[in-house]
Amino acid sequence: MTHAAYLQRGLPAHITLITLAVPMILANITTPLLGLVDTAVMGHMDASAPLAGASIGGLILTQIYWVCGFLRMSATGLSAQARGKRSHEDIAKTFYQTAFVGLTIGLMLWVFQQPVLWAGLALTAPSEVVSEFAESYFNVRVWGAPAALTNVALIGWLVGQQKTRAVLIIQVIGNLLNAGLDLLFVWSLDMEVEGVALASVIAEYTMAMLGLFIALRHINGVKPAWYWFSRSAQKVLMKLNGDMFLRNLALQGCLAFLTIQGARYGETATAVNAILMQFFVLIALGLDGIAYAVEATVGEAAGANSKDGVVRQTHRGLVWSSVVAIFYALAFYVFGENIIQLLTDIKALQLAAQPYLSLMVLLPLLAHWCFLFDGVFVGLTRAKSMRNTMIISALVVYFPVWFVLREAGNEALWWSLLAFLLARGVTLGGSFYWYYVRAGDRD
């Protein structure tokens, strides 16, 4: 593709971005739906301990998988840039390298499963009965770690190759299989929490095999070269993953602080925060979809050495990110109380959550900038900027704002989160302007 192709204007370019974003939005929606099925299946057991135990066992792994999201980010950026270069060798190399790293980390998690489990149980401190169910769930589910983390890398690589419909198909098949096996193992075979865990393991390996099949067909069966896995050949990837890892830890630290500090304000505040976090989950469904599309298109332009193309693709993403944010804000303004009522039928919690609705209306308007520019910088593989701006936003904005407003109690946590999200968008946007827009003007 020529340099001029990245400068195309008008409707076709916007349609391309939306056709990439919509499958990812739909794929994002399938994951919480699966969580509902898991919860419903376990929620119909004779006691609450199995549900609590499986939730804790699952939480230990999902938190690790979430932190390992750097695998998807680095895979997407490198894959998209290889596509922009139109280099079949680079496209194949990024596939093998990123899948290898995902598989390696998954195998390490499996090998060190017992220390990981002990640490998780020590942090959550469940009762003895709940702990037994958590251990039973974890000991089965951890066998899926190699497949799950390989799949994280594969999804990122496929997004970079703009195969978002393939990602949607993989997610739908995997989640439907998981849900069906939940019902079979638990209700028909009476396997309890082990059955729910086994269903997830089988689904994870199925999705990984589907991803590998699609990827291998896309690279036309190109075989890996051994030197691709040498330390020098993977230096860029490992540096990228390291910076992304630190970025994710900083973000996780801020979210964990909100949960832990909110718990100190009492049971009502804890429950209210759980409800309000669902608003955050809702906006992530749409804004992440736009960000994924931007990662692919910006990365492709960067791989083609089209600075103007990078800027233009960023502007297009910003248009649609703003549209989605305004839609969410209006929906929360009009239907906010209804959403709260759907999430809880406890009157006291409904009344306690309603004063936060104005903050929820602001949430997408202030947050969409960081979602968008995260996507831009993933496509550019500028992980160092993502790491630095995340840490600066946490240390200079998030915690100081909370400290100043701490007398406001739980509400201070949400004001600090909004300020943190806005700071991330401003710092990333400023970095983008300095490195690309202003640099383009100088050229």
N, C-alpha and C positions, 0 to 999 in steps of 0.2 A: 504494500500500500504506500502511495506517495505521501510526501509531506503535506501536499495540498488537501489530501483526504481528511486530515485532522482539522482543517479550517472550514469544513463545510458548515453552511448556515441553514437556518430554517427548520421546518417541521420534521424532516427525516431524522436529523440528529437527535431531536428530543424523543421521537418515537423509539429510536434505538435504545436510548437510556431507559425509558419506561419498560420496554420489553425485557430488558435485563433485570430491572428492579422488581417487577410484579411477581415473577416466580420465586424470588428470594423472600418477598413479603409472605407469600403463601406458604413457603417452606418454614419460615419462622413461626407461623401460626400453628403448624402441626405439632410442634414440640410441647407447648403448654397443654394442648388437647390430649396428648399422650399422658402427661402428668395427671390430668383429670381421671383418665381411665385407670392408671395405677392406683390412685387414691381411692377411687370408687370400689375397685376390686378388693383392696385391703380393708377399706372402711366397712365392708360387709362381713368381716370375720367376727368371731365371737367376742373378741376383746380388743381394746385400743392399743395394747402393747405391740402387736405385730406391725401396725401402721407406724407407730412412733419409732420402733426399731429400724424398720426399712427406710424411713425418712432420714434418720441419722446416718445409717450406712450409706445411703445414696448421696447424702450431703457431703460426706467426706470425699467421695470420688468426684462428684460434680464440681466441687470447689477446685479440685486439682485440675480437672478438665478445663474449667473456665480460665484459670491462670495460664494453662497451656494453650490458650487461644492465640498466643503469638505464632503458633504453627500455622494457623489459617492465614493470619495477616501476612507473614513473610512469604508464604506460598502464593498468595494472591498477587502481591506486588511483583515478585520475581517472574511469575508465570505471565502476567499481563505485559511486562516489559519484554520478555522473550517473544511474545506474540507480536509486539510492535516492531521488534527487530526482524521479524520474519525468518528467524533462525530455527530450523527444525532441530538442530543439535541442542541449542539452548532450551527449547521447549521440552525436549526429552530429558535433558540434564536436570532442569528444575523439578520435573516430576519425580525422578528417581531420588534426588537429594532430599527433597522435602518429605516424601513418603518414608524414606529411610530414617530420618530424624524422628518422625512421629512414631514409627514402629519401635525404634530404640528406646525412646522415653517410655512407651507403653510397656515394653518388656522389663525395664528397670523398675517401674511401679509394681509390676507383678512380682518381681524378685524380692522387693523390699516391702511387700504387702503387710507383714505383721507389724513392723515399726510404724508404718503409716496408720494402720488401724488403731494401735495403742495410743498414738498421739491424738488421733481424732476423738477417741472415746475419753481421753483425759481432758480435752478441751470442752467437750459437750457434757460430760459428767452425767450420763443417764442412770436410771435406776438399774438394779441388777437384772431384772426381768427384761427391760427394754434393751439393755446392753447385750443380752444373749441373742435377741432377735436381730440387733444391729450387726453383730458379728456373723450370724448365719447369712444375712443378706450380703454383707461385704465380701465374705469368703467365696461366694459364688460369682458375684458381679465383677470382682476384680479380674477374673479370667478374661473378661472382654476388653481390658485396658489396651492391649496391643492393637486390637481392631479399632477401638474407639478413637485413639489418638492418631492412628494412621488415617482414619476417616476424616479427622479434623484437617489434616494436611491435604488430603485428596479434594475435599470440598473447596478449600482455598485455591488449589491449583485449577480446578474446573471453573471456578468463578473468574479467575484470571484469564482463562481461555474463552470466557463469555458463554459458557455452557450452563447457564443458570436453570434452564428447563430440565437438564439432566440432573442437576442437584435437587430440584423439586421432586422429580420422579423417584430418586433414591430415597429422599426423606419420607415421602408418602408410603412407598413400599415398606421401608423399615419400620415406620411407626404403626402401620396397619398390621404388619406381622407381629410386632411387639404386643399390640392390643389383643390380637386374636390368641396368641400364646398365653397371655395373662389369664384369659378366661379358661383356656384349656387346662393349664397347669394348676391353677388355684381352685377353680370351681369344679372341674371334672376329675382331676387327679389328686386334689387335696394336698398340694405341695407347699401351701402357705407362702412365707416370704422367699423361700428358696426358689419357688416357681416364678415369682415376679422377677427375681434377679436373673434366673436362667432365660426367661423370655427376652430380657434386655441384652444378654450376652449373645444369643442367637441372632437377634436383630442387628446388633453391632457388627458381627462378622458378615452377615448378609449385605449390609450397606457397604462395608469395606470391599467385599468382592465385586459388587456392582460398580463401585467407583473405580476399582482397578481395571475391570473389563472395559469400561468406557474410556478411561485414560489410555490404556494400551492400544485400543483401536484408533484413538485420536493421533497417537504418535507413530502409527503404522508399524507397531511391533519393533521399534528401534531398541536394541539391546544396550544396557548400560556399559560404560567404559570404567574400568577399575579406578583410574586416576580421578574420576569424578568424586570419589569418596575419601580422597586423601585430605589431610588437614589443611593444606594450602588451597585445594580446590573448594573446600567448604568454609573458608575463612570469612567470606562475605556473609554467607547464610548464618553462621554461628554468631557473628557480631550483630547481625540484624535480630536474630532470635533473643540474644542477651538483652539488648536494649528494649525490645518488646516485652520481655519477661519482667523487667524492672518497672516498666510503664504499667503493666497489668497489676503488679503487686501494690503499687502506689494507689491505683484506683480501688482495688479490693480493700486496702486499708481504710480508705475514706468511707466506703459503704459498710464495712464491718464496724467502724466507729459509730455510725448512725444507729446500727442495730443494737450494739452493746450499750451505748449511752442512752438510747431510747428505753431499753429494758430497765435502766436505773430509775426512770421516771414512773415506773409502775406498770401494772398489767394492762390498764386501759391504753396508755401511750404505746406500749408494745403492739397491741392489737391494731391500734389506729395506724401505726407505721407500716404494719403488714398490709393493711388495706391501701394506703397511699402508694406503696411500692408497686401495686398493680397498675396504677396510672403510669408509672415509669415503664413498666413492662409493655403496656399498650403503645406508648409512643415509640418504644424501641422497635416494635414490629414493623412500623412504616419507615421510620428514619434509618434503621439499619438496612432496609431494602434499597433505599436510595444510595446509601453509603457504599454498599456492595457494588452497585452499578458504576459508581464514580471510581471506586478502586480499579475496576477493570478498564474503563475508558481512559482515565488519567494515566494508568500504568502503560497502556498501549501507546498513548501519545508520547510518554516519556521514553519508552523503548525505541520509538521512531525518531528520537531527538527533536521533537516538535515542541518547543517552548510555548509557542502561540497556541498549539493544540491543547497543551496542558491547561493553560489559562481559560481557553474557551470551554473545555469540558468541565472545568471547575465552575464556571459561570452557569452552565446548564444545570449542573447538579444543585447549585445554590437556588436556582429558580424553583426546582421541584421540591427541594428540602423545605423551602419557605411555604410552598403551597400545602404540603403535608402538615407542617407545623401549625399553620393557620386553621386548617381543617380540624386538627386535634383540639386546638384552643377553643374553637367555636363549639365542638362537640362536648367538651368538658364544661363549658359555660352553660350550655342548654341542658345537658343530660347528666351533669356531675352528681346530683343527688340521686338520680336513678341508678347510676353505676354503683354508688355506695350501697344503696338498698339491695342491689343484686349480690354484692359481695358479703353482706351481713344483714340478718333480720333482727339483730339485737338493737333495740331502740337507743340504748345508752351509747353504743359505739357509733351509730348513725349520727347522733347529736354531737359526739366528740369529734368526728371526722369532718363535719360540714364546715367549720371555720377555716379549714385548710383548702377549700375549693378554689379560692382566689389564687393560691399558690400553684394549684394544679393547672389552672388556666395559663399561668405564666410559664409553667414548666416546659412545654414544647417550644414556645417562642424563644426562650433563652437557651434551651439545650440543643436545638437543631444545628446550630453553628458548629458545635464540637463534634457531633455525629458526622456532619458533612466533611469537615476538614480532617477528621480522623481518616475518612475514606480517601481523601486527596493524598495525605502523607503516606498511607499504606501503598497506594499506587506508585508513589514516588520512591518508596522504600527508604524514606528519611526517618528511620526509627529513632535516631538520636534526638531529633526535634520533638517527636512524640513523647519520648521519655522525659526530656527536660521540661517541656511545658506542663506535663502532668505533675511532676514533682513540685514545680514552682506554684502551680495552681493549688496544690494541696497544702504546702507549707506557708505560702504567702497569703492565700485567700481563704481556703476552707476552714482550717483550724483557727486562724485569727478572727474570722467573722463569727464563728461559734463562740469563741472566748468572749468577745465583746457583747454578744447578744445572749449569753448563757442564762441570764436571769429570766429570759422569756421561756425557759424550759424546753419542752419538746419542739415548739415552733422554731426555736433557734437552729435546730438541726436541719430543718428544711430550708430556712433562709440561707444557711451556710452551703447546703447542697446546690441551691439555685445559683448562688454566687460562684461556686466552684465550677459548675457546668459552663456558665457564661465566661469565666476566666479562661477555661480551656479553649473555648471557641475564639476568644479575642487573641490569646497568645499564639494559637495555631494560625489564625487568620493573619495576624501580624507577621509571623514568620513566612507565610506563603507570599504575602505582598512583597516582603523584602527580597526573598530569593527568586521570585518569578515575575511578578508584575513590575516592580521597580527595576529589576535587572533587565526585563524586556524593554522598558522605556530607555534605559541606558544604551541598549543595543541599537 
